[in-house]
Amino acid sequence: MIRYLYADQLAQEPGLAHAMFRDRADQFHTRLGWEVQVDENGEERDAYDGLSPLYVIWQNADGGHGGSMRFLPTVGRTMVNDHFSHLTDGVLIQSPVIWECTRFCLSRGASAKVSAALMLAGGEIMQNFGVRHFVGVFDARMVRIYRRIGASPEVLGSDGAGRAKISVGLWAFTPEAQARVAEAAGISAAQSRQWFNQSFDSANQLAASA
């Protein structure tokens, strides 16, 4: 199932949170060889995890982490503006209706449908928060994944070639795209919306009782 958790809610799900950050370390440091920081607990975190992002997490039936993404509004600090503006010719992407999506991560052995489920959840954020586009940096390996699940972005700029190529993409989410991604995920639109409502109904109940 899909979970939507803000950074300050991760403490309520310590096992799931640890598994997510551990899988990020496994994917980005161990498998891809990126220069990311891994702490003594085997977790990968960066400065943007400290900016109260919203995490979208696929939680396996056993409660473990299957995959996740991180979202931040572009009106604040973002990775694309801080580190990759050379890919957009120095143009900063800042708008209340554009959010950044980063740290797209899949656990080892995750089903191919998990990628589509995460993208479907991104569509829920767009529809419910009035977001028109997501922006994010992606590498060459992601092109095939996006194409397979029917969620290819508009490329704003690229650098490098072959496996070393990185790009900045802009995603929209039309009803047609939602239908394609839902089919790829094997999840109905009704189920997707139910998971979204469950997460935010629970968050509202906790806020009311605080």
HUQUI-V222400 format. One record per run of one state. SS is the DSSP state (H for helix, E for strand, - for the rest). FROM is the first residue (numbers start at 1). TO is the last residue. If there is no record, write none. Layout:
BEGIN
<<SS:FROM:TO> <SS:FROM:TO>>
END
This chain:
BEGIN
<<-:1:1> <E:2:6> <H:7:31> <-:32:37> <E:38:38> <-:39:43> <E:44:44> <-:45:46> <H:47:50> <-:51:53> <E:54:59> <-:60:64> <E:65:73> <-:74:78> <H:79:83> <-:84:84> <H:85:88> <-:89:97> <E:98:106> <-:107:111> <H:112:129> <-:130:132> <E:133:139> <-:140:140> <H:141:149> <-:150:153> <E:154:159> <-:160:161> <H:162:164> <-:165:165> <E:166:171> <-:172:174> <H:175:185> <-:186:188> <H:189:209> <-:210:210>>
END
